[in-house]
């Protein structure tokens, strides 16, 4: 691998002295090239004189723009990287399979009764998708920009035209994610996803058929997927929160654009009746109660899922305590409303949560709106998370269960009050390109400093 530093310099003599004798140097037009290997400097000089092509001729305009757009930028030349690691790429599938087999043996040794074939198959598929993306890639760029109110990281992946990855990108439309602003304000995190899931249905059906062992369950899975194929999907918008002082801590709100939404009623009726199966040794039982309640004239369906851990899987009772704190003693309970071409779902908070979702107004919170404005206007994925408060709530929830023997009580965190701040991530795909943006507001860093100072005070000896 070649290593050359190209530095702008007003005084090359001083810069050479500062760099030290370990480096060799070449100069041209106010630029100083530095390398530990002298043979690379001649190549730099030929590049500067136009005798050999520079990297500028190997990357497209989008990547050049990304390279020049931040305070810190990195560009990866895909073809050169793939050439350098050609042997590793050629054997990547074999190495992936070896890794999966090692995982299988480790799991079998620790939990002989646990069937992980379904999970390992899913990891295998994801691994192959990632490898295909690497093989199809042409360049990648990352730039970091610091503004007055946030640190912003831009990502750009360019793939070969008409490659498998490019073909997938072109099937996925973007959206302004307007539905997300109808999820209630004041939650710890939000996510919206938009695309065409039909290209994934074959994979989903295959995974479900592997997961279920009984023929009756396989038939139900196939019927539910067939229903989904006949529907049109828009944006899925979700929000979530943790309320560690409540008996059931998790709050989940979801709005799904599905046309016609009536297919979901049929799917719930299929999947909620007699669904008793095992995944990785954990027994799962699903039941559905159609038209169980009425809220503001809307029929509410209730979907319940109970989990039974295998003996020896949770010897300390830690998982059971956390699950009960998150979902309540009755397991996972979802409330579902089908309204026009919209599916509303909630977990936690009983009927009051569904009422809150049904009556939510558009966002007016300045922190949320500012976080949304920092992300792409059109995207496939959008995530906003109040990270400092989420960390504090999760810590309080875990401490409240008493499953960890630490000398800190949940109530000791009551005095920690952190102003909300939402870090964000958005991603969009188009022909030949995947772009992503991460934004971390200054308030988020301030929140973590506040947490650190609070923890120091907890650990300080009393005077």
Secondary structure, DSSP 4 states (H G I P E B T S, - for coil): ----EEEE-S-HHHHHHHH-TT-EEEEETTEEEEESSTHHHHHHHHHHTTSS--GGGTS-HHHHHHHTSSSEEEEEEHHHHHHHTHHHHHTHHHHHHHHHHHHHHHHHHH-TT---HHHHHHHHHHHHHHHHHHHHEEEEEEEEEE-SSEEEEEEEEEE-TTSHHHHHHTT---B--GGGGGSPSS-SEEEEEES-GGGGHHHHHHHHHHH--SHHHHHHHHHHHHHHHTSEEEEEEEEEEE-TTSSS-EEEEEEEEEESTHHHHHHHHHHTSSEEEEETTEEEEEEEEEEEEEETTEEEEEEEEEEEPPTTTTTTSHHHHHHHHHH-TT-EEEEEEEETTEEEEEESSHHHHHHHHHTPPPP--HHHHHHHHTS-SSBSEEEEE-HHHHHHHHHHHHHHHT-S--S--GGGGTT-------EEEEEEEETTEEEEEEEEEHHHHHHHHHHHHHHHHHHSPP-
